[in-house]
Amino acid sequence: MRKSLNRITWEDAIIRVVNECGGSATLKEIYQNVPQIREVSPDLDVNHIIRAFLRRMTRTSNKLKRIGLGIYALPDKKLEQTLFDKIQKGKNLDEVFRGISDIELHSYIEGMLLELGNIYGYLTYTADPSGKFGGKLLGKFATIENFPDFTTATLINIAKTIDVIWFVKRSLIIMPKHTFDVEKTTDFTKALHRAYQLRDFKTTFYAVSKIEKNQQFQKKINTDPYNEITNRFFFRSFEDIFLLYESAIKHSELKERIIIEP
């Protein structure tokens, strides 16, 4: 059995996974499925090996193309122009988001936050796994499979409704580090209520919305009971998240051109 599993090369295993995922796959899907095809010694860092092959396959052999910070596709896979493609072509926020629906925008922002959390080394969660980003379900980006049991059932059920959470592992416990609620059409009441329930944890809370809603947000957090912890509530605009994601793409591509990983 071991020999048969190892007859396939790393590159062939990766391509097989991408193909079986519909022609494009997230890093999470590749990490999870390649070891089922190409067996590896438990003392090796499988994810590190996979990343090394992905770099070669996208930059040298062109066996794959990159369509997101952590999304890879077969070269002949026909896709609608992704956010990654648009950013590479120099399109700005207005050009990227022009004409898309509120639901699509919500998923775009969540997708960017999940990808950013992943590359920054957090464990990521989304309350909207069926949303889409880069042609993939948001659930395919989130690295949290089972919601962490870090507090009481009542608070956990509330936390599960937060749009995106970045977690950190502390010893044997996984704790929420940053929470993000994306609000485009509603006020911030529900988002602030959810975040306030986690006030006893070392967590920072972000409301993400249109820049013109900042004033409304500032008024809201200065009301009772949120004024107790106003120093932990922050407003971030859609443009802030877009610029951070754009910078992450440019940095990632520059790093791959300059730094050679063993």
N, C-alpha and C positions, 0 to 999 in steps of 0.2 A: 504493500500500500504506500509506504514512504517513497519508494522509488518511482512509482507511477505519478505521485503528486509532484515530484521534483523534476519530471521530464520536461515540464513546461517552463519556459524562461520567465524572468520577472516581467519583461516587456510584454510578452504574450499574455501573461496572467492579467496585467493591467488592462490591456486592450480588450480582453475577453470580458472583464468586469464592466468597462465603459460600454461595450456593445450590449451586454445583457441589461444594462440600466437605461437602454433606449438611445444610445449613441452619445450621451453625455452623463457625467457622474461627478458628484461632489467628493471631496477628500474623505468625508465620513464614509461614503459608500465604498470607496476604493480601499480604505483602511480595513473596513469590516469584511470585505469579500475576497480580497487577494489572498489572505492566509488560508482561505478555504480551498483555494486552487493550487497555490504554490507553498508547500510546507516549508517552514524555516525553523532553525534552532531557537529554543526559548531564550537563549542568552543574547540574542541579537535584537537590536531595535528595528522592528519591522517597519514602523512608520518612517523612520529615518531613511531606510533603504528605498522605500517606495517614493519618497520625496526626491531622492537623488535620481531615480530613473525617470520620474516625471519631468525634472529639469532637462534631462537629456532628450527626452521624447518630444518636448515642446520647443527646445532651442536648437537642437543639433539634427536629430533625425526627422523632425516634423511628423512623427507618427500620431501626435495629438496636437490639439490647439487649446489654448487657455481661453476660457470665456468668462472668468470671474477670478476673484482672489483664490478661491478654492474650488473651481469648477473646470473640468476638462472634457473635451469633446473630440470625436473622431474628425479628421480633416474634412471628410465629405459630408458631415452632418449638416443639414440645412436648418438653420435656426433664424428666428426673428432677431433683428439686431439687439444685442444685449446691452445692458448698462455699461458693462466692461468695454464693449466695442465702441460705444458712443463716447466714453471718456477718452479712450485711446485716439479717437478722431478729433478730440479737442472740443467737444460740445459742452456747453455750460449747463447750469441747473435748469434754466428756463427752457432751453432746447430739449433737454432730456425728459422733463416732466410735462411738456406741453401736450395737452389733449388726453392725458390719461385720467382715469376715473379715481375717485377718492379711495376705493377699495384697492386699486392697483398701486396707488401712491403709498398707502398704508403698508402693503406687502413689500414694496421697494425699500422703504425705510427700515422695516424689520429685517429684511434680507441683508442690507448693508451692516446693520448692527450685529447680526449673527456672524457674518464673515469677519468683521473687525474683532469681535470678541474672540473668535477662534484663533486668529493670527496673533493676538495679544496674549494668548496662553490661558484664557479663561475657559471654564466649562459653561456651555451656553444652553439656554432654554427659550422656547417660544410657546405662547399660549395659542398660537394660530398655525399649527403644523400643516394645514391644508392650503395656506396662502402660497403664492408662487413668486420666485425670484430667479432670474436667469434661466427660466424654463424648468426649474426644479422646485419641488415642494419645500417649504421652509423647514419641515420636519427632517429633511435630508441634510440640513446644515447644523441643526441643534445637536450638541454632543451629549446632552443629558437625556438618557433613556427613561430612567425612573426618577421622578421628582424627589429631591433630597428630603429626608425626614429630619429636618433640623429644628423643628419646634412642634407646637401642638397641632392637632388635626385641623382645628378651626382656622388657625393662621395659615397653615399650609394651603388649605382650600382657597383662601383669599389670594395668597401669593401666586397660585397657579393661574390666576386671571390676568396677571401683569404681562404686558405684551412681550417683552424680552428681558431676561435676567442673565447677568454674567456672574457666575459662581467661582469661588476659590475653595481649594481643599485645605482645611486646617486640621492637621493630624488625621484623625479618622472621620472627621465631620466635614461635610460640604456646606459652605455658608454663602448666602447672597452678598455680593460685593457692590454691584451696580444694578439698578433697575431702570427700565425705560418704558414709558407709556407714550404711545403715539396718538396725538389728538389733532384731528384736522377740522372736524365739523362740530364737535361738542365742547362743553366747557371742561374744566379740570377737576370737577368735584369727585368723580369716581376714581380717577387716577390718584389724586391726593389721598383719598380715603384708603385705597389699597396700600400705598406707600407708608402711610402713617401707622398702619398696623405692624410694620416691621421696624418701628423707631427704636426698639431696644437692641437691635443688632447694629453692627458697624457697617451700615449700608448707606450708599449715596443714591439719591433718587433724582431721576431726570424726567421732565416732561418735554416731549419733542413735538413741535408744531410750527405753524407759519410764524414768521418773525413778528407780524403785526399783532399776534396774540400774546406777546410777552407782557405787555402792560396788564392785561387781564389776569395773567398768571401771577404777577407780582402782587396784585391786590388780593388774590385768593390766598396766597401763602401767608399773608399778614393777618389773616382772620383766625379766630380760635377754632380748633386746637392746633392748627398747623404752625402758628407763630412760635410754638415751643421749640421747633427744630428747623427754623427757616434757613439756617446755615448748612443744612444737608439737602435742601431742595434746590434744583437748578433747572433753568429753562435752556433748551438747546433748539435752535431752528433747524428746519429741513436743510437749509444751506450749510449749516455747521456739519451735519452728518455727511452730506454729499462731499464737502471739501475734505473731510477726514478720510473718506473712502477713496476719493480721487488721489489724495496724497499717498495713501497706502498702496495703491496700484503702481504709481510712479516709483515709489521707494522699492517695492518688490521687484519691479523690472530692472531698476538700476542695480540693486543688490545682486541679482542673478547674472548681470553682465560683468560685474566687477569681482565679486567674491566667488571663488571656486570651492565648493564644499567637497570634502573627501567622500 
